[in-house]
Amino acid sequence: MLMNIMISWGWITFAPVSTSTQVFFRLEKASSVNWLSTVIFLAYICMSPVVIYTLRHLGVRTALLFAAGFSITGVWLRFIGARVSSSHGGHFPVVMVGQILIGFGQPFVLSAPAYYSDLWFTSKQRITANALISLSNPLGAALGQLIDPFLVSRPGDIPSMLLYIAIITTAVTAPVFFVQGKPPTPPCPSSAQEKLPFRSAFPKILQSVEFWLIFIMFSVLVGFFNASSSLLNQILEPYGYSENEAGIGGAVLIVVGLLASAVVSPIIDRTHTFLLAIRILVPIISICYIALIFAPTSRSLAPPYIVLAFLGAASFSLLPLSLEFVVEITHPVSPEITSTILWSGGQLLGAAFILSMTALTDNETGGMRRALVFQAIISCFAAIAALAIGWGKREVHVLARRIALDTSEGM
């Protein structure tokens, strides 16, 4: 959890202080700052095959050690890049390399929760366990959104901010050495069942229509969440909101989401109503993206904060149950395979959406209304994909196979 928090903080570092970052590094365009977030997503995709192999053959402890090594190296390299000739704007390419290394470390942490919950928890605990680990990632983003603007009151504060983050990241990696690879005894029959090797699992995934519907839904919504988090300051700033106010908005998005997931996840764990929850939550998310087009135009704090609160509540509740649901319907495919594919889709579209939304920005005013309209339209297509999961006679393809196995064994 601690590593997930810090890697996410590393990703979001420059987004809440994008204006100060642009001034400090003497960048001509805001899009250069956006690339500091975008490269994280692209680096994730590059490392995905390595992550699947590592979790499958070397275990979660080794995966976390890789994540620690990449993230520690990355955060210190960013600080060095900012400190070198800091009076002349630092060395932006070095900072970019540091971001890429953090991106290499992220998939080892993001892909681990479904694998870890499958090994250590029963069918009545897995969504909650997944939520605790997975949602520590956006908690890190919340900390970054909230704290970074207070650490950077002027552009010259960028190196100090990077130093604080580097020190904290280094300190919180220590518990990694105490993580156990697997429990002494499997908690339930589905945990003990041998998983399919990749060569057998991949054809099974390719043939699953439901998997690809979930993939579309998950990738689009995670992609837009990542893009919105990265661009929130640029979305609100043209309407007169300060970096601090945008940062608080980002924190509202994430903190309310965490609280909502803390309520929803245990309920779904007990009721196993995966599909019903998806059909309720995804349309709410689409409605929120539509509302986000109009909320900033009020130029007051309440409307965007309310929209962000609902968006966070629905998005965070959806994330862990989607990751666990896809493991249920593809079992005995190993969880790290499905979760890595889903996250890779989200990261790829996150990068694509940041680039697309930046390109749609009004060159004269800096407004992102066209980008927000684009976001709302595409999110509605994701809602259609979500509503099609298990539709009609395809209900047989959305059976919770791990739960059925555990129930048959009296668990």
PyMOL commands that set and color helices and strands:
alter all, ss='L'
color gray80, all
select helices_A, chain A and resi 2-12+18-24+30-57+60-83+86-88+92-110+112-120+126-134+136-151+155-172+174-178+189-192+198-206+209-239+243-271+274-298+302-330+335-359+369-388+392-398+401-408
alter helices_A, ss='H'
color red, helices_A
deselect
rebuild
show_as cartoon
